[in-house]
Amino acid sequence: MATKTYQVIVRGKFAPLDDEQRATLLAMADEHDVFRAKFTEEGTVTYERSLLAFTFRCVVPATEEDEEAVVIDRAEALAAAAVRGLGANYRDLKSVSTDLDNIKIRRR
């Protein structure tokens, strides 16, 4: 069975935060800076200290039969779990995926 690899970026907003959630996220903000972002199978959550929105980057392996919607659903489920793992909730997820097998590299 052939496999494909997708990079997915999920953007979302934090659901309204209480003071405790806000303090927890601010205490971890340096660990979730955009400069630490990586595309991994576990995914990486980044956010700014304003705590309005977040970005989740991940790599999703898929079969040839998997449609892009399935890949995005998997990525959004990972993003939701990661944000909940930070002690927060989310809303308004929007995702973009790139099939890495379709990227053509021009050699000079």
Sequence and secondary structure as in RCSB ss.txt:
>XXXX:A:sequence
MATKTYQVIVRGKFAPLDDEQRATLLAMADEHDVFRAKFTEEGTVTYERSLLAFTFRCVVPATEEDEEAVVIDRA
EALAAAAVRGLGANYRDLKSVSTDLDNIKIRRR
>XXXX:A:secstr
  EEEEEEEEEEEE    HHHHHHHHHTGGGG GGG   BSS EEEE TT SEEEEEEEEEEETT  HHHHHHHH
HHHHHHHHHHTT  EEEEEEEEEEGGG      
